[in-house]
Amino acid sequence: MNTNDEVDLIIDAWARVRPDIDFAALDVFSRLRRISRRLDRVRAEAFRRSGLEIWEFDVLSTLRRAGDPFELSPKDLVTATMVTSGTMTNRLDRLVERRLVERRADPRDGRAALIRITETGVDLVDQAMLDLLEAEHSPLGSLSRQQRDQLADLLRELGTGFA
């Protein structure tokens, strides 16, 4: 069985013209980049089936994971989703319009707001998660459970190497 992929072809070509270079990092990160691009398409399609944009899923799933009463401050949402406060304000406005979240005054600070996911939002994000897991399961089908666990461990370790 031929297990060479397009990254092997690129590295082999480079190695022929620059045999003095170690391409080990390219061997790993080129594959991660290509897989990431494919995963973005898989995720976008899964969310489209659920009627959500990726950013909507990010906000709704952050609220869902927060646990009962499924609400956070806008600042907490900014931190969790790694967007600017202006971007978050725009996103929350759009989610409020869709009735997927609601704003309410923070009882501890009347000047602040809390964002709570609605029942409709809970139902939608729960379905989107099921659609996502189904879509992402397929590419992992060629790996055993042990290989998936090992891959997750290696990626976790690799991720800690970035600032």
Contacts in CASP RR format, 6 or more apart in sequence:
PFRMAT RR
TARGET T0000
AUTHOR 0000-0000-0000
METHOD contacts of the structure
MODEL  1
MNTNDEVDLIIDAWARVRPDIDFAALDVFSRLRRISRRLDRVRAEAFRRS
GLEIWEFDVLSTLRRAGDPFELSPKDLVTATMVTSGTMTNRLDRLVERRL
VERRADPRDGRAALIRITETGVDLVDQAMLDLLEAEHSPLGSLSRQQRDQ
LADLLRELGTGFA
5 31 0 8 1.000
6 34 0 8 1.000
7 26 0 8 1.000
7 27 0 8 1.000
7 30 0 8 1.000
7 31 0 8 1.000
7 34 0 8 1.000
10 26 0 8 1.000
10 30 0 8 1.000
11 23 0 8 1.000
11 26 0 8 1.000
11 27 0 8 1.000
11 30 0 8 1.000
14 21 0 8 1.000
14 23 0 8 1.000
14 26 0 8 1.000
15 21 0 8 1.000
15 23 0 8 1.000
28 158 0 8 1.000
38 139 0 8 1.000
39 136 0 8 1.000
39 139 0 8 1.000
42 135 0 8 1.000
42 136 0 8 1.000
42 139 0 8 1.000
43 54 0 8 1.000
43 132 0 8 1.000
43 135 0 8 1.000
43 136 0 8 1.000
44 54 0 8 1.000
45 135 0 8 1.000
46 128 0 8 1.000
46 131 0 8 1.000
46 132 0 8 1.000
46 134 0 8 1.000
46 135 0 8 1.000
46 136 0 8 1.000
47 53 0 8 1.000
47 54 0 8 1.000
47 56 0 8 1.000
47 57 0 8 1.000
47 128 0 8 1.000
47 131 0 8 1.000
47 132 0 8 1.000
49 131 0 8 1.000
50 57 0 8 1.000
50 124 0 8 1.000
50 127 0 8 1.000
50 128 0 8 1.000
50 131 0 8 1.000
51 124 0 8 1.000
51 128 0 8 1.000
52 60 0 8 1.000
52 124 0 8 1.000
52 125 0 8 1.000
52 128 0 8 1.000
55 81 0 8 1.000
55 83 0 8 1.000
55 91 0 8 1.000
56 91 0 8 1.000
56 94 0 8 1.000
56 95 0 8 1.000
56 100 0 8 1.000
57 125 0 8 1.000
57 128 0 8 1.000
57 132 0 8 1.000
58 81 0 8 1.000
59 77 0 8 1.000
59 81 0 8 1.000
59 88 0 8 1.000
59 91 0 8 1.000
59 92 0 8 1.000
59 95 0 8 1.000
59 101 0 8 1.000
60 95 0 8 1.000
60 100 0 8 1.000
60 101 0 8 1.000
60 117 0 8 1.000
60 121 0 8 1.000
60 124 0 8 1.000
60 125 0 8 1.000
60 128 0 8 1.000
61 125 0 8 1.000
61 128 0 8 1.000
61 129 0 8 1.000
62 72 0 8 1.000
62 77 0 8 1.000
62 80 0 8 1.000
62 81 0 8 1.000
63 70 0 8 1.000
63 71 0 8 1.000
63 72 0 8 1.000
63 77 0 8 1.000
63 101 0 8 1.000
63 115 0 8 1.000
63 116 0 8 1.000
63 117 0 8 1.000
63 125 0 8 1.000
64 70 0 8 1.000
64 117 0 8 1.000
64 122 0 8 1.000
64 125 0 8 1.000
64 126 0 8 1.000
66 72 0 8 1.000
69 116 0 8 1.000
70 116 0 8 1.000
70 117 0 8 1.000
70 122 0 8 1.000
71 104 0 8 1.000
71 114 0 8 1.000
71 115 0 8 1.000
71 116 0 8 1.000
71 117 0 8 1.000
72 80 0 8 1.000
72 114 0 8 1.000
72 115 0 8 1.000
73 106 0 8 1.000
73 112 0 8 1.000
73 113 0 8 1.000
73 114 0 8 1.000
73 115 0 8 1.000
74 85 0 8 1.000
74 88 0 8 1.000
74 89 0 8 1.000
74 92 0 8 1.000
74 113 0 8 1.000
74 115 0 8 1.000
75 85 0 8 1.000
77 88 0 8 1.000
77 92 0 8 1.000
77 115 0 8 1.000
78 84 0 8 1.000
78 85 0 8 1.000
78 88 0 8 1.000
81 88 0 8 1.000
83 91 0 8 1.000
92 101 0 8 1.000
92 103 0 8 1.000
92 115 0 8 1.000
95 101 0 8 1.000
96 102 0 8 1.000
96 103 0 8 1.000
99 118 0 8 1.000
99 120 0 8 1.000
100 117 0 8 1.000
100 118 0 8 1.000
100 120 0 8 1.000
100 121 0 8 1.000
100 124 0 8 1.000
101 115 0 8 1.000
101 116 0 8 1.000
101 117 0 8 1.000
101 118 0 8 1.000
101 121 0 8 1.000
102 115 0 8 1.000
102 116 0 8 1.000
102 118 0 8 1.000
103 113 0 8 1.000
103 114 0 8 1.000
103 115 0 8 1.000
103 116 0 8 1.000
104 113 0 8 1.000
104 114 0 8 1.000
104 116 0 8 1.000
105 112 0 8 1.000
105 113 0 8 1.000
105 114 0 8 1.000
106 112 0 8 1.000
106 113 0 8 1.000
106 114 0 8 1.000
117 125 0 8 1.000
140 148 0 8 1.000
143 151 0 8 1.000
END
